[in-house]
């Protein structure tokens, strides 16, 4: 039987996925590549990060990245 993770991991993954969907839609409509790719990464990366602390750190970096990098 596989370990599905904790409740915190599920909640953080859902939160980052929702924010990522917003970034993705914004980037697609504005034709801005950084929010588009950050949104896509926010939707996908929770599947590959097994640690809750790493999940929160990587998610926070991806959320802040479009603010500091503008193309």
C-alpha positions as CSV (number, residue, x, y, z in Angstrom):
1,X,0.0,0.0,0.0
2,X,1.4,3.5,-0.9
3,X,1.6,6.4,1.4
4,X,-0.7,9.3,0.1
5,X,0.8,11.9,2.3
6,X,-0.6,14.1,5.0
7,X,-3.6,16.4,5.1
8,X,-1.2,19.4,5.2
9,X,0.3,18.3,1.9
10,X,-3.1,18.0,0.3
11,X,-4.2,21.4,1.5
12,X,-1.0,23.1,0.4
13,X,-1.1,21.4,-3.0
14,X,-4.7,22.5,-3.5
15,X,-3.8,26.1,-2.5
16,X,-0.8,26.2,-4.8
17,X,-2.8,24.6,-7.6
18,X,-5.5,27.3,-7.4
19,X,-3.0,30.1,-7.3
20,X,-1.2,28.5,-10.2
21,X,-4.4,28.3,-12.2
22,X,-4.9,32.1,-11.7
23,X,-1.3,32.8,-12.8
24,X,-1.7,30.6,-15.8
25,X,-4.9,32.3,-17.0
26,X,-3.4,35.7,-16.4
27,X,-0.3,34.9,-18.2
28,X,-2.2,33.4,-21.2
29,X,-4.5,36.4,-21.5
30,X,-1.7,39.0,-21.1
31,X,0.8,37.0,-23.2
32,X,3.2,37.1,-20.3
33,X,5.5,34.1,-20.2
34,X,6.8,34.3,-16.6
35,X,3.3,34.1,-14.9
36,X,2.2,31.5,-17.5
37,X,5.1,29.2,-16.7
38,X,5.0,29.9,-13.0
39,X,1.3,29.0,-13.0
40,X,1.9,25.8,-14.8
41,X,4.7,24.9,-12.4
42,X,2.5,25.7,-9.4
43,X,-0.1,23.3,-10.7
44,X,2.3,20.5,-11.4
45,X,5.0,20.6,-8.8
46,X,3.0,19.4,-5.7
47,X,2.8,16.0,-7.3
48,X,6.6,15.6,-7.2
49,X,7.5,17.1,-3.8
50,X,7.1,14.6,-0.9
51,X,8.1,17.0,1.9
52,X,5.6,19.6,3.3
53,X,8.3,22.1,4.1
54,X,9.9,21.9,0.7
55,X,6.4,22.1,-0.8
56,X,5.7,25.4,1.0
57,X,9.2,26.9,0.2
58,X,9.1,26.0,-3.5
59,X,5.5,27.2,-3.8
60,X,6.4,30.5,-2.1
61,X,9.3,31.0,-4.5
62,X,7.2,30.3,-7.5
63,X,4.5,32.7,-6.3
64,X,7.0,35.5,-5.8
65,X,9.0,34.9,-9.0
66,X,6.7,36.9,-11.3
67,X,6.9,39.9,-9.0
68,X,10.7,40.0,-9.3
69,X,11.2,38.7,-12.9
70,X,9.3,40.7,-15.6
71,X,9.4,40.0,-19.3
